[in-house]
Amino acid sequence: MADTNQNIAVGQINPLDQSSLQKGDESNILKNIVSNETGENQNILEDAPEIDQTLLEEIEPPKSILLLILKICFGVFCAAGVASLAFFGSQLTAKLDFITSRFDLPNISNELSSTNNEIINLQTSINLNRFLHLKGVLDEFGYIGDDFLTNYEISNSQTVSSTDRAESKADLVKLRAQLKDNFLEARGLISENIAAPLIDINFQDTAQLDVLFIDKLKSAINEKATLLAKSTDEKAKRDHRNYTQILSLISNKELKKSMISTDLDSLSDKELYEFVKKLNTLVVNDITTIEKIKEKRIRWSDIINEIDLTTMAVDSQYNEDFYDELGGIRYTGYDFDTEKRSISIVGETKRFDTNNFTMIANLIDAINKSNLFENADMRSLSKSGSLADGYVAIVKLTFKLQEGKNSAQPADESLEIDALPDFVNN
């Protein structure tokens, strides 16, 4: 036991005692570190070793062709991106105009806008001249058409002589050929496109382009018409009227459709007659104005002729100046009421066989059978005379025009009656 204690004292230290000693030493060391002081006033750690920089200079990264190419490509892409931004910014916007104008560089957006404006102005000028030409052709078509309508009515009228009807039928052939020439020319003009393609993505739709060019054309026509509106010169007035009448042709889709879809050669004379009248309602010019006035009036000359023909069917000696010797029917007065579309006739019948009333009854029946008249009525009956001198009966007949037969409603006061062409005024 003594040896054991001696061994412990000589060769070993109790771990618990060693731990306490170490804690005491560590405490002292920490105090010395905190106070930065030691017994010998020396640093605890040695100075950091110095690195020889010459060794680093000799070290180079490994060379790679792929890496070099990537670097070059990246630089090129960056430069191209900057250049692209600058280019498109200067060409497509006005943000860099202060630079492009200084170096006199072109601007594509400005040039594009200028080119589009030039196209619009040129096409508007072409459209204006084309519609002026179209109006002139349609005016001529209307003039020839008026002659065609007149001759067709004469050729189919029962109140004119057979000679006049034959002459009118012969004239229809010549007039038809003239109408065809004018019609084909007018159809070619009205079929042309009013718009021209623009170098602008905002106007690639056909409908948008048509609206744009129609507005430009109307503005150009209104501008010219305004300059002539207050002029007192006759030529200026005529030109002003022409410009205002052209406006009705520009967007006249029904007129364009009718002309494009119609084959003049396939039309009979009656169909051509109706077609010309239809075009007169679609076109506004001096000729069609006259036609509208003519359509609004009653053709009293035709009515008189129809009365004469109807009377001749009852009295074969009518209008041959044999009334005093042979008797018959004689009219002394006519009264026409346009608003009521009625006709009143005053006259007398002379008979040597006392059949005056029978003749009058036959006359009433003939009038009612006419294609122009209806509702014939005898207002009063009276007869006087002798067998030697003849019996005379007073005739007072009233009847009406059938609807749509050689007649029309009273003239429309809104028609431009003073807007007549020169050949009418002369």
C-alpha positions in Angstrom: 0.0 0.0 0.0 2.9 2.2 0.7 4.5 1.2 -2.5 1.4 2.0 -4.3 1.1 5.4 -2.9 4.8 5.9 -3.6 4.3 5.0 -7.3 1.5 7.3 -7.5 3.5 10.1 -6.0 6.6 9.3 -8.1 5.3 8.3 -11.6 1.7 9.4 -11.9 -0.6 12.2 -11.0 -4.2 11.8 -10.1 -6.4 12.5 -13.1 -8.6 14.6 -11.0 -5.7 16.5 -9.7 -4.4 16.8 -13.3 -7.7 18.2 -14.4 -7.6 20.8 -11.7 -4.1 21.7 -12.6 -5.0 21.9 -16.3 -7.9 24.1 -15.5 -5.7 26.4 -13.5 -3.1 26.5 -16.3 -5.8 27.1 -18.9 -7.2 29.9 -16.8 -3.9 31.5 -16.6 -3.4 31.2 -20.4 -6.7 32.7 -21.1 -6.0 35.6 -18.8 -2.7 36.1 -20.5 -4.4 36.0 -24.0 -7.0 38.5 -22.9 -4.5 40.8 -21.4 -2.2 40.1 -24.4 0.6 39.7 -22.0 2.9 36.8 -21.1 5.7 36.5 -18.8 8.2 37.1 -21.5 6.1 39.6 -23.5 6.1 37.4 -26.7 3.4 36.5 -29.3 1.7 33.2 -28.8 1.4 32.5 -32.6 4.2 32.8 -35.0 4.2 35.2 -37.9 2.3 34.0 -41.1 4.5 32.6 -43.8 5.2 34.8 -46.8 4.0 33.4 -50.2 6.4 33.8 -53.1 4.4 35.6 -55.8 6.7 34.6 -58.5 5.4 31.1 -58.2 1.9 32.3 -58.9 3.0 34.2 -62.0 4.2 31.1 -63.6 0.8 29.3 -63.1 -1.7 29.8 -66.1 -5.2 28.4 -66.5 -5.5 25.6 -69.0 -6.2 26.9 -72.6 -9.6 25.8 -74.2 -10.7 26.7 -77.7 -14.3 26.1 -76.9 -14.2 28.5 -74.0 -12.5 31.1 -76.3 -15.2 30.7 -78.9 -18.0 31.1 -76.3 -16.4 34.3 -75.0 -16.2 35.7 -78.5 -19.8 34.7 -79.3 -21.1 36.3 -76.1 -19.3 39.5 -76.9 -20.6 39.6 -80.4 -24.2 38.9 -79.2 -24.0 41.7 -76.7 -22.6 44.1 -79.3 -25.3 43.0 -81.8 -28.1 43.4 -79.2 -27.0 46.9 -78.4 -26.6 47.8 -82.1 -30.1 46.3 -82.8 -31.7 48.3 -80.1 -30.1 51.5 -81.4 -31.0 50.7 -85.0 -34.6 49.8 -84.5 -35.0 52.6 -81.9 -33.8 55.1 -84.5 -35.8 53.6 -87.4 -39.1 52.7 -85.9 -39.6 55.4 -83.3 -38.9 59.1 -83.0 -37.0 58.8 -79.8 -33.6 59.1 -81.4 -34.5 61.7 -84.0 -32.1 64.2 -82.3 -29.3 61.8 -83.3 -30.5 60.7 -86.8 -31.2 64.3 -87.8 -27.8 65.5 -86.7 -26.0 62.9 -88.8 -28.6 63.1 -91.6 -29.6 59.4 -91.2 -32.8 58.1 -92.7 -35.8 57.1 -90.5 -37.7 54.2 -91.9 -40.9 55.0 -90.0 -40.9 58.5 -91.3 -40.2 57.4 -94.8 -43.0 54.7 -94.5 -45.5 57.3 -93.4 -44.4 59.6 -96.2 -44.7 56.8 -98.8 -48.2 55.9 -97.5 -49.4 59.5 -97.7 -48.0 59.7 -101.3 -49.9 56.6 -102.2 -53.1 57.9 -100.7 -52.8 61.3 -102.4 -52.1 59.7 -105.8 -54.9 57.1 -105.5 -57.4 59.9 -104.4 -56.5 61.9 -107.5 -57.0 58.8 -109.7 -60.4 58.1 -108.0 -61.5 61.7 -108.5 -60.8 61.6 -112.2 -62.3 58.2 -112.5 -65.6 59.2 -110.9 -65.7 62.4 -113.0 -65.3 60.2 -116.1 -68.0 57.8 -114.7 -70.4 60.6 -114.2 -70.0 61.8 -117.7 -70.6 58.3 -119.1 -73.7 57.8 -117.0 -75.0 61.2 -118.1 -74.6 60.1 -121.7 -76.2 56.8 -120.8 -79.2 58.7 -119.2 -79.6 60.9 -122.3 -79.6 58.0 -124.7 -81.8 56.1 -122.2 -84.4 58.9 -122.2 -84.6 58.6 -126.0 -84.9 54.8 -125.7 -87.8 55.2 -123.1 -89.7 57.6 -125.3 -89.4 55.4 -128.5 -90.3 52.3 -126.5 -93.5 53.9 -125.3 -94.3 55.2 -128.7 -93.7 51.7 -130.3 -96.1 50.1 -127.8 -98.7 52.9 -127.7 -102.1 52.3 -129.2 -102.8 56.0 -129.5 -100.2 56.7 -132.3 -100.2 55.7 -135.9 -98.6 52.4 -137.1 -96.1 54.5 -139.1 -94.8 56.2 -135.9 -94.7 52.9 -134.1 -92.6 51.3 -136.9 -90.2 54.2 -136.9 -89.8 54.0 -133.1 -89.1 50.3 -133.2 -86.4 50.9 -135.8 -84.8 53.6 -133.6 -84.8 51.2 -130.6 -82.2 49.0 -132.4 -79.8 51.9 -132.9 -80.4 53.2 -129.4 -79.8 49.8 -127.9 -76.4 49.6 -129.5 -75.4 53.0 -128.1 -76.7 52.1 -124.7 -74.5 49.0 -124.7 -71.3 50.9 -125.5 -72.0 53.4 -122.7 -73.1 50.7 -120.3 -69.9 48.6 -120.8 -67.7 51.7 -120.3 -69.5 52.7 -117.1 -69.4 49.2 -115.8 -65.6 49.0 -116.3 -65.2 52.3 -114.4 -67.4 51.5 -111.5 -65.8 48.0 -111.1 -62.3 49.3 -110.4 -61.1 49.2 -106.8 -61.2 52.4 -105.0 -58.3 51.5 -102.6 -54.6 50.9 -103.2 -52.4 48.7 -101.0 -50.4 50.5 -98.3 -47.1 49.6 -96.7 -48.6 49.6 -93.3 -49.7 46.7 -91.2 -52.5 48.8 -89.8 -54.3 48.9 -93.1 -54.1 45.3 -94.5 -57.9 44.7 -94.2 -59.7 45.5 -97.5 -62.7 47.0 -95.7 -60.5 49.4 -93.8 -58.7 50.4 -96.9 -62.0 51.1 -98.7 -63.3 53.3 -95.9 -60.0 55.2 -95.8 -59.9 56.0 -99.5 -63.7 56.7 -99.7 -63.3 59.3 -96.9 -60.3 60.8 -98.6 -62.2 61.0 -101.9 -65.2 62.6 -100.3 -63.0 65.1 -98.6 -61.4 66.0 -101.9 -64.7 66.5 -103.6 -66.2 68.5 -100.8 -63.2 70.7 -100.8 -63.5 71.4 -104.6 -67.3 71.9 -104.2 -66.9 74.4 -101.4 -64.6 76.5 -103.5 -67.3 76.8 -106.1 -70.3 77.0 -103.9 -70.5 80.8 -103.8 -69.5 81.5 -107.4 -72.1 83.2 -109.7 -70.4 82.0 -112.8 -72.6 79.5 -114.8 -69.7 77.1 -115.5 -68.7 77.2 -111.8 -72.3 76.4 -110.8 -72.4 73.5 -113.2 -69.1 72.2 -111.9 -70.3 72.5 -108.3 -73.4 70.6 -109.2 -71.3 67.9 -110.9 -69.1 67.5 -107.8 -72.1 67.2 -105.5 -73.8 64.6 -107.7 -70.6 62.5 -107.8 -70.9 62.0 -104.0 -74.0 59.8 -104.7 -71.9 57.5 -106.9 -69.0 56.8 -104.5 -70.8 54.5 -102.1 -73.7 53.5 -104.3 -73.4 49.7 -103.8 -76.8 49.0 -105.4 -75.8 50.8 -108.6 -72.5 48.9 -108.7 -74.2 45.6 -108.1 -76.9 46.3 -110.8 -74.4 47.2 -113.4 -72.0 44.3 -112.7 -74.7 41.7 -112.6 -76.6 42.8 -115.7 -76.0 41.4 -119.2 -77.5 44.0 -121.5 -77.6 41.6 -124.5 -79.8 39.2 -122.7 -82.5 41.8 -121.9 -85.6 42.2 -124.1 -86.7 45.7 -125.0 -89.2 45.7 -122.2 -86.6 44.5 -119.7 -84.1 47.1 -121.0 -86.8 49.7 -120.6 -87.3 48.7 -117.0 -83.5 48.6 -116.4 -83.0 52.1 -117.7 -85.8 53.4 -115.4 -84.3 51.6 -112.5 -80.9 53.2 -113.1 -82.6 56.6 -113.3 -83.7 56.1 -109.7 -80.1 55.2 -108.6 -78.2 57.9 -110.4 -78.4 61.6 -109.6 -77.8 63.9 -112.5 -79.7 66.4 -114.7 -81.1 63.7 -117.0 -82.5 61.6 -114.3 -83.9 64.7 -112.7 -85.8 65.4 -115.9 -87.0 61.7 -116.0 -88.3 62.0 -112.4 -90.2 65.1 -113.4 -91.6 63.3 -116.4 -92.6 60.4 -114.2 -94.4 62.7 -111.9 -96.6 64.2 -114.6 -99.7 62.9 -116.4 -99.3 62.5 -120.2 -102.5 64.4 -121.2 -101.7 64.0 -124.9 -101.9 60.2 -124.6 -105.1 60.5 -122.7 -106.7 62.7 -125.3 -105.6 60.2 -128.0 -107.1 57.4 -126.0 -110.4 59.4 -125.6 -110.4 59.9 -129.4 -109.8 56.2 -130.1 -112.5 55.2 -127.7 -115.0 57.6 -129.2 -114.2 56.4 -132.7 -115.1 52.8 -131.6 -118.6 54.2 -131.0 -118.8 56.9 -133.7 -117.0 55.8 -136.9 -117.4 59.4 -138.3 -115.8 61.1 -135.3 -113.3 63.8 -136.2 -114.1 63.7 -139.9 -116.2 66.9 -139.9 -119.5 65.2 -140.8 -121.2 66.0 -137.5 -123.7 68.5 -139.0 -124.7 66.3 -142.0 -124.5 62.8 -140.5 -124.6 63.4 -136.7 -122.4 61.6 -134.2 -120.4 62.8 -131.1 -118.7 66.1 -130.6 -116.8 67.3 -127.5 -116.8 71.0 -126.5 -114.7 70.9 -123.4 -112.3 68.9 -121.2 -111.6 69.2 -117.5 -108.6 67.4 -115.9 -108.1 67.1 -112.2 -104.5 65.9 -111.5 -104.9 65.5 -107.8 -108.1 63.5 -108.0 -107.0 61.8 -111.3 -110.4 62.5 -112.8 -111.5 63.7 -116.2 -114.7 65.5 -117.1 -115.9 65.8 -120.7 -118.7 68.1 -122.0 -120.2 67.6 -125.4 -123.2 66.5 -127.4 -124.5 63.7 -129.6 -126.6 64.2 -132.7 -128.8 61.6 -134.2 -131.5 61.4 -136.8 -133.0 58.3 -135.4 -133.5 59.3 -131.8 -130.9 56.8 -130.5 -128.9 59.4 -128.7 -129.0 57.7 -125.3 -128.0 54.4 -126.8 -124.9 56.0 -128.3 -124.1 57.6 -125.0 -124.5 54.3 -123.2 -122.2 52.6 -125.8 -119.7 55.4 -125.2 -119.7 54.8 -121.4 -119.1 51.1 -122.0 -116.2 51.8 -124.3 -114.6 54.2 -121.8 -114.9 51.6 -119.0 -113.3 48.9 -121.2 -110.3 51.1 -121.9 -106.9 50.2 -120.3 -106.6 53.8 -119.1 -110.0 54.7 -117.7 -112.5 53.5 -115.2 -115.7 54.4 -113.4 -117.2 56.3 -116.3 -120.5 58.0 -115.3 -123.2 60.1 -117.0 -124.2 63.1 -114.8 -127.3 64.3 -116.7 -129.4 63.4 -119.7 -131.3 65.8 -121.9 -132.4 65.7 -125.5 -134.0 68.2 -127.9 -134.6 68.6 -131.6 -136.6 67.1 -134.4 -136.4 64.3 -136.9 -135.7 66.7 -139.8 -133.0 68.6 -138.0 -131.7 65.8 -135.8 -132.0 65.1 -132.1 -129.2 66.6 -129.9 -128.4 65.2 -126.4 -126.1 67.0 -124.0 -123.1 64.8 -122.8 -121.5 65.3 -119.5 -119.2 62.4 -118.7 -116.9 61.9 -115.7 -114.3 59.1 -115.3 -111.0 58.4 -113.6 -107.5 57.3 -114.7 -106.6 53.8 -113.7 -103.7 53.6 -111.2 -100.3 53.4 -112.8 -101.6 54.0 -116.3 -99.8 56.8 -118.2 -99.9 58.9 -115.0 -98.2 59.6 -111.7 -98.6 61.6 -108.6 -98.2 65.3 -108.6 -94.7 66.5 -109.1 -92.4 66.4 -106.0 -91.5 69.9 -105.0 -88.2 68.7 -103.6 -86.9 67.8 -107.1 -84.2 70.1 -108.4 -86.3 71.4 -111.3 -83.9 74.3 -111.9 -80.9 72.0 -112.2 -81.4 71.2 -115.9 -78.7 70.6 -118.5 -77.7 73.3 -121.0 -79.5 71.7 -123.9 -82.8 71.9 -122.0 -82.3 75.6 -121.1 -81.5 76.4 -124.7 
